[in-house]
Amino acid sequence: MTRPAEVPFSGRDRWGEVLVDLVLAGVGGVLLLAATSELSGREPVGLWLLAVYTAFAVAVTVLLALVVAVTSRLPVLEDGEVDGRAALGVRSWAAPWWHTQALDLGLAVLGLALGAAGVRAGGSWAVVGAALALLGLWFAVRVALVGLGRRRRPAIWLTESDLVVDSPAGRGRAARSSVRAVRGRGRRLVVDLDEDAEGEWCPRPWRRTSLSRRTLVLDCGDLGHRAGDLEKWLTAELGLEDPFRSPRPGHDSNRR
């Protein structure tokens, strides 16, 4: 079996990401200094909460920059296990994913805390606080969905019988024989199916796009393979280029 080519992670790619992270952290640091100059004792509470969140966001972003700086290789295809079965696949780089989850968790706490402060202040602030609490609750559910497996770090797995694709929209699973076509589009690998995929999906308010059960999409931005190379590998593994490939029962091979 020929595996897809590995994309090097060095030079401009790596240090460019480090620079972006440090610039974002620097902007956060400037905002934090500006905010702290307006603080007096424990007042105002809302500004204190924003300052604490900003300090947290700066810290985790600097940590991400350090992780990126010492990373020389992105994840590539390897043997693993999915749903208790042996599989060959690749899961996206963990650092950016968990950085996002940390910021989401911070926003959840910030929104709920600002909501409580607004309700305590009363008057018009209670209305503002209620809106902020709802926003915080939205982020809290978003974080909880990760723990429940309804939002997943992008990954693709090929087992003896199935193709499994993870994404922030959830986990999609389809029989190998139901894959009709594989396409690399920019940073995305698109898998078209002849049947609806099964899986555990993220509820609509917490995913960006409408969900098509006939299409599985993998974001390859944080993988050690380009989408085009994964397309060639998966096409060969599934025998989609084989003119003598047996269609599954009841399938019209001329259908497009």
PALO-165537 format. One record per atom (N, C-alpha, C): x, y, z. Coordinates in steps of 0.05 Angstrom, whole numbers, padded with zeros to 5 digits, always signed. Example, Ala and Ser with C-alpha at 12.3 -4.5 7.8 and 13.67 -1.06 7.14 Angstrom:
BEGIN
+00264-00114+00156;+00246-00090+00156;+00264-00066+00156;+00257-00045+00142;+00273-00021+00143;+00258+00001+00157;
***
This chain:
BEGIN
+00017-00024+00000;+00000+00000+00000;+00017+00025+00000;+00012+00044-00018;+00026+00069-00020;+00011+00090-00004;+00025+00101+00016;+00013+00122+00033;+00017+00149+00021;-00001+00168+00027;+00001+00195+00016;+00027+00209+00025;+00036+00227+00009;+00060+00242+00015;+00056+00259+00040;+00077+00262+00056;+00076+00278+00080;+00083+00307+00074;+00068+00326+00085;+00073+00354+00081;+00092+00364+00104;+00115+00375+00097;+00133+00384+00119;+00121+00408+00133;+00127+00410+00159;+00117+00432+00175;+00142+00446+00186;+00151+00466+00171;+00175+00480+00179;+00176+00507+00165;+00197+00522+00170;+00201+00547+00156;+00178+00566+00159;+00169+00577+00136;+00148+00597+00136;+00122+00587+00149;+00114+00562+00143;+00089+00552+00154;+00089+00552+00185;+00110+00541+00196;+00111+00539+00225;+00114+00567+00238;+00134+00581+00229;+00140+00607+00242;+00119+00628+00236;+00105+00625+00213;+00083+00643+00208;+00061+00639+00228;+00055+00614+00235;+00034+00609+00255;+00043+00619+00282;+00069+00616+00289;+00079+00626+00314;+00075+00657+00315;+00082+00670+00293;+00080+00699+00292;+00051+00708+00296;+00032+00695+00282;+00004+00702+00285;-00005+00699+00314;+00002+00677+00326;-00006+00672+00354;+00005+00693+00373;+00031+00701+00368;+00043+00721+00386;+00031+00748+00381;+00024+00755+00357;+00011+00781+00351;-00016+00782+00365;-00031+00760+00363;-00057+00760+00377;-00054+00762+00407;-00034+00748+00418;-00029+00750+00447;-00020+00778+00454;-00004+00791+00436;+00005+00818+00442;-00018+00838+00442;-00037+00835+00423;-00060+00852+00423;-00076+00848+00448;-00079+00823+00457;-00094+00818+00481;-00080+00830+00505;-00053+00829+00505;-00038+00841+00527;-00041+00871+00529;-00042+00884+00505;-00047+00914+00505;-00074+00920+00516;-00094+00905+00507;-00122+00909+00517;-00123+00905+00547;-00108+00885+00557;-00108+00879+00585;-00097+00902+00601;-00075+00913+00592;-00062+00936+00605;-00081+00960+00606;-00095+00964+00583;-00114+00987+00582;-00137+00983+00602;-00146+00958+00604;-00168+00952+00622;-00160+00955+00651;-00137+00944+00658;-00129+00945+00686;-00124+00973+00696;-00118+00991+00678;-00113+01019+00687;-00139+01032+00695;-00162+01020+00687;-00188+01032+00694;-00201+01018+00719;-00187+00998+00729;-00198+00983+00751;-00192+00997+00778;-00211+00995+00796;-00207+01007+00823;-00220+00988+00843;-00203+00975+00859;-00214+00956+00878;-00227+00933+00863;-00253+00927+00870;-00268+00906+00857;-00287+00917+00836;-00285+00943+00830;-00303+00955+00811;-00289+00964+00786;-00303+00965+00763;-00329+00952+00759;-00326+00922+00755;-00345+00907+00763;-00344+00878+00763;-00341+00867+00734;-00357+00878+00716;-00356+00869+00688;-00329+00872+00676;-00316+00895+00681;-00289+00900+00670;-00269+00880+00682;-00272+00874+00708;-00255+00855+00721;-00257+00828+00707;-00281+00820+00702;-00286+00794+00690;-00274+00793+00661;-00277+00815+00646;-00265+00816+00620;-00234+00815+00621;-00223+00828+00641;-00194+00828+00645;-00184+00800+00651;-00198+00786+00668;-00190+00759+00675;-00191+00741+00651;-00213+00743+00635;-00215+00726+00611;-00193+00733+00591;-00187+00759+00588;-00166+00767+00569;-00139+00756+00578;-00133+00757+00604;-00108+00746+00614;-00107+00716+00608;-00129+00702+00612;-00130+00673+00606;-00126+00668+00576;-00139+00683+00559;-00136+00680+00530;-00107+00685+00521;-00095+00705+00532;-00067+00711+00525;-00049+00688+00534;-00054+00677+00558;-00037+00656+00568;-00039+00631+00550;-00063+00623+00543;-00066+00598+00527;-00056+00602+00499;-00058+00627+00488;-00048+00633+00461;-00017+00633+00461;-00005+00643+00482;+00025+00642+00483;+00033+00613+00486;+00018+00597+00501;+00024+00568+00504;+00022+00555+00476;+00002+00562+00461;-00001+00550+00434;+00023+00558+00417;+00031+00583+00418;+00054+00591+00402;+00079+00575+00409;+00083+00569+00435;+00106+00553+00444;+00104+00525+00433;+00080+00513+00434;+00076+00486+00423;+00081+00485+00393;+00071+00505+00379;+00076+00507+00350;+00106+00509+00344;+00120+00525+00360;+00149+00530+00356;+00165+00504+00358;+00157+00486+00375;+00172+00461+00379;+00161+00438+00364;+00141+00442+00347;+00129+00421+00331;+00142+00421+00304;+00152+00398+00296;+00165+00396+00269;+00150+00378+00250;+00129+00365+00260;+00115+00346+00243;+00085+00345+00250;+00068+00346+00230;+00040+00344+00235;+00031+00315+00233;+00008+00308+00244;-00002+00280+00244;-00004+00268+00216;+00004+00243+00213;+00002+00229+00188;-00012+00202+00192;-00018+00188+00170;-00032+00163+00172;-00017+00144+00191;-00033+00130+00208;-00021+00110+00226;-00043+00090+00233;-00034+00068+00243;-00052+00047+00253;-00065+00056+00279;-00090+00051+00282;-00104+00059+00306;-00129+00042+00310;-00148+00053+00325;-00172+00039+00332;-00195+00058+00332;-00217+00051+00321;-00241+00067+00321;-00266+00049+00326;-00282+00057+00345;-00305+00041+00353;-00298+00012+00359;-00274+00008+00372;-00266-00018+00380;-00255-00036+00358;-00251-00024+00334;-00241-00040+00311;-00215-00028+00301;-00197-00045+00291;-00172-00036+00280;-00177-00019+00256;-00161+00003+00253;-00166+00021+00231;-00139+00034+00223;-00139+00045+00199;-00117+00061+00190;-00128+00089+00185;-00115+00109+00196;-00126+00136+00193;-00108+00157+00204;-00119+00181+00206;-00103+00204+00216;-00123+00223+00230;-00114+00233+00253;-00129+00253+00268;-00114+00279+00267;-00128+00301+00265;-00116+00327+00262;-00100+00335+00287;-00082+00354+00283;-00064+00363+00304;-00080+00373+00328;-00072+00364+00352;-00088+00369+00376;-00086+00397+00386;-00062+00410+00383;-00058+00436+00396;-00078+00457+00388;-00082+00463+00362;-00102+00484+00355;-00130+00477+00364;-00137+00451+00363;-00164+00442+00372;-00169+00448+00401;-00150+00440+00418;-00154+00445+00447;-00151+00474+00454;-00136+00489+00439;-00135+00518+00443;-00162+00530+00439;-00176+00522+00418;-00203+00531+00413;-00222+00523+00435;-00220+00498+00445;-00238+00489+00466;-00232+00505+00492;-00207+00511+00497;-00201+00527+00521;-00213+00555+00520;-00212+00568+00496;-00224+00594+00493;-00254+00592+00496;-00266+00571+00485;-00295+00567+00487;-00303+00564+00517;-00288+00549+00531;-00294+00545+00560;-00292+00572+00575;-00271+00587+00568;-00268+00613+00581;-00292+00632+00574;-00301+00631+00549;-00324+00648+00542;-00349+00638+00556;-00352+00612+00560;-00375+00602+00574;-00376+00613+00603;-00353+00611+00616;-00351+00621+00644;-00356+00651+00644;-00343+00665+00625;-00346+00694+00624;-00375+00703+00620;-00388+00691+00601;-00416+00698+00595;-00434+00693+00619;-00431+00670+00632;-00448+00663+00655;-00442+00682+00679;-00416+00688+00682;-00409+00706+00705;-00419+00734+00700;-00417+00744+00675;-00427+00771+00669;-00457+00771+00671;-00470+00749+00664;-00499+00747+00667;-00507+00749+00696;-00493+00735+00714;-00499+00736+00742;-00495+00764+00754;-00473+00777+00744;-00467+00804+00754;-00489+00824+00745;-00498+00820+00720;-00519+00838+00710;-00545+00835+00724;-00553+00810+00730;-00578+00805+00744;-00576+00816+00772;-00553+00813+00785;-00549+00824+00812;-00551+00855+00812;-00540+00867+00791;-00541+00897+00790;-00570+00907+00786;-00587+00891+00773;-00615+00898+00769;-00619+00919+00748;-00644+00928+00745;-00650+00949+00725;-00644+00939+00696;-00635+00957+00680;-00629+00951+00652;-00606+00931+00649;-00589+00931+00670;-00566+00912+00669;-00576+00883+00671;-00599+00879+00683;-00610+00852+00685;-00616+00840+00657;-00626+00858+00640;-00633+00849+00612;-00607+00842+00597;-00587+00860+00600;-00561+00855+00587;-00548+00830+00598;-00550+00827+00625;-00539+00803+00637;-00552+00777+00628;-00579+00778+00624;-00593+00754+00614;-00583+00747+00586;-00579+00767+00569;-00569+00761+00542;-00541+00749+00543;-00524+00760+00560;-00497+00750+00562;-00497+00722+00574;-00515+00716+00592;-00517+00690+00604;-00525+00669+00583;-00543+00677+00565;-00551+00659+00543;-00528+00653+00525;-00512+00674+00519;-00488+00670+00503;-00468+00651+00517;-00464+00655+00543;-00447+00638+00558;-00457+00609+00558;-00483+00606+00560;-00495+00579+00559;-00491+00566+00532;-00492+00581+00511;-00487+00570+00484;-00459+00559+00483;-00439+00574+00493;-00411+00564+00493;-00408+00540+00512;-00423+00540+00534;-00421+00518+00553;-00431+00492+00540;-00453+00494+00525;-00463+00470+00511;-00444+00462+00490;-00432+00480+00476;-00412+00474+00456;-00388+00458+00467;-00379+00466+00491;-00358+00451+00504;-00368+00424+00513;-00392+00422+00523;-00404+00397+00532;-00406+00377+00509;-00413+00387+00486;-00416+00370+00462;-00390+00356+00455;-00367+00369+00461;-00341+00356+00456;-00338+00333+00475;-00345+00336+00500;-00344+00314+00519;-00362+00292+00513;-00385+00298+00500;-00405+00278+00493;-00398+00264+00466;-00378+00274+00452;-00371+00262+00427;-00387+00272+00403;-00403+00293+00407;-00419+00304+00386;-00404+00325+00369;-00383+00335+00380;-00364+00352+00365;-00337+00338+00368;-00324+00334+00346;-00299+00319+00346;-00277+00333+00330;-00252+00327+00339;-00229+00336+00324;-00228+00322+00297;-00223+00337+00275;-00224+00325+00249;-00206+00301+00246;-00217+00279+00235;-00202+00254+00231;-00215+00238+00210;-00200+00220+00198;-00211+00200+00179;-00199+00173+00186;-00217+00153+00186;-00209+00126+00192;-00220+00106+00172;-00204+00087+00164;-00213+00067+00145;-00210+00039+00159;-00233+00026+00163;-00232+00000+00175;-00236-00021+00153;-00238-00046+00161;-00242-00067+00141;-00268-00064+00126;-00288-00053+00139;-00314-00051+00127;-00325-00022+00124;-00315-00003+00139;-00326+00024+00140;-00306+00046+00136;-00317+00069+00128;-00303+00094+00128;-00315+00111+00149;-00298+00122+00167;-00307+00139+00189;-00294+00166+00187;-00310+00187+00187;-00299+00215+00185;-00309+00231+00210;-00291+00242+00225;-00297+00259+00247;-00295+00288+00239;-00311+00305+00251;-00310+00334+00246;-00324+00348+00269;-00322+00375+00270;-00338+00389+00291;-00368+00384+00288;-00377+00374+00266;-00406+00368+00263;-00413+00341+00274;-00393+00325+00282;-00398+00299+00293;-00382+00277+00280;-00392+00252+00282;-00378+00229+00270;-00397+00216+00250;-00387+00214+00225;-00402+00201+00204;-00390+00174+00197;-00407+00155+00192;-00397+00128+00186;-00412+00117+00162;-00397+00105+00143;-00409+00094+00119;-00394+00069+00110;-00409+00051+00098;-00396+00026+00088;-00377+00034+00065;-00355+00020+00064;-00336+00026+00042;-00349+00024+00015;-00367+00005+00012;-00380+00000-00014;-00399+00022-00022;-00407+00040-00003;-00425+00061-00009;-00411+00087-00018;-00385+00087-00018;-00370+00111-00026;-00371+00113-00057;-00381+00135-00067;-00384+00138-00096;-00361+00153-00108;-00351+00174-00093;-00329+00190-00104;-00314+00204-00081;-00289+00210-00086;-00273+00225-00066;-00260+00248-00081;-00262+00272-00069;-00252+00296-00082;-00236+00313-00062;-00213+00323-00071;-00198+00342-00055;-00204+00370-00064;-00214+00387-00046;-00221+00414-00053;-00206+00433-00034;-00184+00444-00042;-00169+00462-00025;-00159+00447-00001;-00168+00456+00023;-00160+00443+00048;-00179+00421+00056;-00199+00415+00040;-00220+00396+00048;-00220+00371+00030;-00226+00349+00043;-00230+00324+00029;-00260+00318+00031;-00272+00315+00007;-00301+00311+00006;-00307+00283-00004;-00323+00268+00011;-00330+00241+00004;-00360+00240-00002;-00366+00233-00027;-00394+00230-00035;-00404+00201-00032;-00428+00198-00021;-00438+00171-00015;-00463+00166-00032;-00469+00140-00035;-00494+00131-00048;-00516+00127-00028;-00509+00126-00003;-00529+00122+00019;-00524+00141+00041;-00544+00147+00057;-00540+00165+00080;-00520+00153+00099;-00502+00170+00109;-00483+00161+00129;-00497+00158+00156;-00488+00140+00172;-00497+00138+00200;-00478+00153+00217;-00486+00159+00242;-00467+00173+00259;-00480+00187+00283;-00463+00201+00297;-00472+00217+00320;-00466+00246+00313;-00487+00262+00309;-00484+00289+00298;-00488+00311+00319;-00476+00333+00314;-00478+00357+00331;-00505+00371+00325;-00520+00380+00345;-00545+00394+00339;-00541+00418+00322;-00560+00426+00306;-00558+00447+00287;-00548+00474+00298;-00557+00484+00321;-00547+00510+00330;-00517+00510+00336;-00504+00487+00338;-00476+00486+00345;-00458+00476+00322;-00469+00475+00298;-00452+00469+00275;-00456+00491+00254;-00436+00496+00238;-00436+00519+00220;-00454+00516+00196;-00456+00492+00185;-00470+00488+00160;-00491+00467+00163;-00510+00467+00144;-00530+00446+00143;-00516+00420+00137;-00527+00398+00147;-00515+00372+00145;-00527+00355+00123;-00510+00346+00105;-00519+00327+00084;-00509+00299+00091;-00526+00281+00095;-00519+00254+00103;-00505+00239+00079;-00507+00250+00055;-00495+00237+00032;-00466+00248+00026;-00457+00265+00044;-00430+00277+00040;-00415+00278+00067;-00391+00268+00067;-00374+00271+00091;-00350+00289+00083;-00344+00308+00101;-00323+00328+00095;-00302+00328+00117;-00277+00326+00108;-00254+00327+00127;-00238+00352+00122;-00234+00368+00143;-00216+00391+00142;-00187+00381+00145;-00171+00385+00125;-00143+00375+00125;-00123+00397+00133;-00132+00420+00143;-00114+00442+00149;-00093+00436+00170;-00099+00418+00189;-00080+00412+00210;-00071+00383+00208;-00069+00373+00184;-00059+00345+00179;-00032+00347+00165;-00017+00325+00166;+00008+00323+00152;+00006+00314+00124;-00018+00314+00113;-00023+00306+00085;-00041+00327+00072;-00037+00333+00046;-00055+00350+00031;-00080+00335+00024;-00101+00350+00020;-00127+00338+00013;-00124+00322-00013;-00110+00333-00033;-00106+00319-00058;-00092+00293-00056;-00072+00291-00038;-00058+00266-00034;-00075+00246-00019;-00091+00255+00000;-00110+00237+00013;-00131+00227-00006;-00139+00244-00025;-00158+00236-00045;-00147+00212-00061;-00123+00214-00070;-00110+00193-00086;-00108+00167-00069;-00099+00170-00044;-00096+00146-00027;-00123+00133-00022;-00143+00148-00015;-00169+00137-00009;-00182+00125-00033;-00179+00138-00056;-00190+00127-00081;-00178+00100-00088;-00152+00098-00084;-00139+00072-00089;-00147+00051-00069;-00149+00059-00043;-00157+00040-00022;-00185+00028-00026;-00203+00045-00036;-00230+00037-00040;-00235+00025-00068;-00215+00025-00084;-00217+00013-00111;-00236+00029-00129;-00238+00055-00125;-00256+00071-00141;-00247+00075-00170;-00221+00070-00175;-00210+00072-00202;-00211+00046-00217;-00220+00025-00203;-00221-00002-00215;-00246-00005-00232;-00243-00008-00259;-00266-00010-00276;-00282-00035-00271;-00270-00055-00258;-00283-00081-00253;-00293-00083-00225;-00293-00060-00211;-00303-00060-00183;-00333-00068-00183;-00339-00087-00166;-00367-00097-00165;-00385-00077-00151;-00406-00069-00164;-00425-00050-00150;-00439-00065-00128;-00447-00051-00108;-00462-00063-00086;-00490-00071-00096;-00502-00090-00084;-00529-00099-00093;-00549-00076-00094;-00564-00075-00116;-00584-00055-00119;-00574-00028-00128;-00548-00026-00134;-00536+00000-00141;-00533+00002-00171;-00542+00024-00182;-00539+00029-00211;-00512+00042-00216;-00494+00028-00228;-00466+00038-00231;-00465+00061-00251;-00487+00066-00267;-00486+00088-00285;-00498+00114-00273;-00508+00112-00249;-00519+00136-00236;-00498+00156-00228;-00503+00181-00232;-00484+00202-00224;-00498+00221-00205;
***
